Amino acid sequence: MSNQIAILLAVLLFPGGVFALALGLALKGVDRRVAARLQSRVGPPLMQPFFDIIKLGFKRTMVPAAANETVFLYTPLVGVVSMLIAAALVPITSVYAPDAAIGNLLVLLYLLMIPGIVLMIAGSASGSPYGAIGFSREMALMIAYEGPLVLIAAAVAIRTGMGMGGWATFSLNDIIAYQQTHGAFLFDPVMWPAVAAFCFFYPANLGIVPFDIPEAETEVLEGPIIEYSGPTLALFKVMSAVKKVVVLGLGIALFFPLAPESLVGGLLVWLIKMAVLMLIGITVVRLSTGRMRIDQAFVFFLKWPLLLAVASLAVVVVV
Amino acid sequence: MGLIPDFKKIATRSPWLYRINAGSCNGCDVEMATTALIPRYDVERLGCQYCGSPKHADIVLISGPLTVRVKDAVLRMFDEIPEPKVTVAVGVCPISGGIFRESYAVLAPIDQYIPIDVNVPGCPPRPQAIIAGVAKAIEIWRERL
């Protein structure tokens, strides 16, 4: 029973729920602020994403005549719930270790696919042609980036499992424990192709500029979420905020989970790593690149990240 | 219930802008793009953000004299914007038709068809004037929330 309560708290309060949402929105605020400073603008207040969410709560939700109302209104909820559960699966070194009863790395991989699917369903349920374009682009992009992600996860799992004397382990706690004794995978040359592939993967999964093709504001007018307004749009913002925490947290857990033993130190180091990962991989990248076309992104992903991921898997298995 | 007014105050710090071109000559549109895009007049510091979809918008910036051809499209677009919304007419064209006022193809003044809250006259108005208009619109919006 206490186990169930602990899981519920993990999903609703820390590290999922309230904490993940607040952190995701704060990261977004830092991102927008730093982006503005890099363009020598003043930029919005750091709390801007929180203001946006509160504002959307006051607006009215409109359902287009062409939309399937039930699907249109309830899909974003599915996305938010899946991301809250996923956030409870992401470990924070020496602060939080997910309960084996919620799941492991494999469950996390499945949960990470749900926001993309939610965007696809939302786009097609809205009955808007822009939503349909967003749907097809999201689908193509997902096919392109899911493959490398699975291979990266497999490489890490096999590396850990073989190091521990077995075959493959998908427990994130074991992966972190292994790296704490044997050094982080970030400094392990065998894992470098996987690290590189992950660096390509996470901007695509989070919809950051070179790969924000499904939501491209200037061509398909935010694609799948074009018809959403008010609280339902806020749900999408919440989903993407929590997703950012989940994906960056996954990256930290897979490749660089080292942290001091104390509770406060562990959390602090985790937050710093997350901020650095976001500023390098998201803010700078999104300001310094232009948007790819969907065919370019598709070919790019099937060429480089997939190649790197396959290479890393092969190297891990052979070495 | 002191929280709701506080939240409303916070909410007004996030006005999202949407531009409608009602047959403008693009002069005002360039000025609007300039106000948002170049570092000097950054409107993101007010929390503003241009959005692609009318459904996400709070403050509507309309430019142009409303030509006969675009009237239906503009009215339809205007209805797509969820309440509460505030309308800002940018340039002299929405007020009087400007240099197009004698034309048979023009329906200005625009407030015969759309309720206008703030007028920003000028041909084209200065970026500072547009920002002042947006700031004024935020004040009006606060009362409507």
Interface residues (C-beta under 8 A of the other chain):
Chain A: R32 A36 Q39 S40 R41 V42 G43 P44 P45 Q48 F50 F51 D52 I54 K55 G57 F58 K59 R60 T61 M62 E217 T218 L221 E222 I225 I226 E227 Y228 S229 G230 L233
Chain B: F7 K8 I10 A11 T12 R13 S14 P15 W16 P39 D42 E44 R45 G47 Q49 C51 G52 S53 K55 H56 D58 E80 P82 E83 P84 L145
